[in-house]
């Protein structure tokens, strides 16, 4: 059994206790929500402001804030009362944040959520309270499928999708040789690699490793195993501080001279600047990139760069689109704007034009995205992630 299984089981035991306590006696306030008037809507933003994924949470907050700034702080014509809570980097801190937003703050909707353990640990809280949740980063597999909650909308993606898309692409290239798989040892890492294995031949997988979640110091033993395997390519899932250290050490170990590094989120956002030349040539599957060629994205990138002096990342783009979706939903409500009416509006949202392009939810409340292959390259503006081609 992987280490994550033992750690996650123990964490969920604590999380379940928190959830049961929060849900006891119907204390979460039903479907009405609170704090809103006829002219306002109260939104809870749950993102990591501390821990290994703090940079991801910051980018998510920036993406959503850019949409609000463009629309005068309103969604669907209603003034937004935004409450931001730190998700932290553990299931316990994430669930505590979700509980606060639902029970104490009585928000009408929740947006954000960085990590899969937070999403899965908070599922029963959101479901029992009947609070609509638009997830802008995590794509935990357990939140989709036939048993998905009616109140949880994966406005990001399914965690398996990036791996499936790239696995299919690499499988078509017989000259690409064997691929070594490596990911952070938690649900998101396992599910990304699971997706890759769905579309890539098993006899071309050279090995599979899961460093403990939160590793940001020494990957040398894992890199040595990759070198010894004779693999010609690597597919990796790391984000935030983990992505920075893995990518830098991959290059310092000399592997980048002979092995192509592919992944999800490896060179995204602030990671790219921290990695510098070590990121050059790294390819990633992306549901969003700053150079998407559509009018909505061009306006988003312009305003984001002006405000934050940086290019938007994948979580930034997804959270901007959360704003697009929620704006359309609230605008379509003719009566009282509350938890139930927002969720009903999301069911009939149809297609929206976001920074990612044309978007719609599938039958299991998961966003259908156009994937693309991006590569970190030197440009006249410095090292940038540049779109190479669309992926199926």
Secondary structure, 3 states (H helix, E strand, C coil): CCHHHHHHHHHHHHHHHHHHHHHHHHCCCCCCCCCCCCCEEEEEEEECCCCCCHHHHHHHHHHHHHHHHHCCCEECCEEEEEEEEECCCCHHHHHHHHHHHHHHCCCCEEEECCCHHHHHHHHHHHHHHCCEEEECCCCCHHHCCCCCCCCEEECCCCCCHHHHHHHHHHHCCHHHCCEEEEECECHHHHHHHHHHHHHCCHHHEEEEECCECCCCCCCHHHHHHHHHHCCCEEEEECCHHHHHHHHHHHHHCCHHHCCEEEEECCCCCHHHHHHHHHHCCCEEEECCCCCCCCHHHHHHHHHHHHHHCCCCCHHHHHHHHHHHHHHHHHHCCCCCCCHHHHHHHHHCCCCEEECCEEEEECCCCEEECCEEEEEEEEECCEEEEEEEEEEC
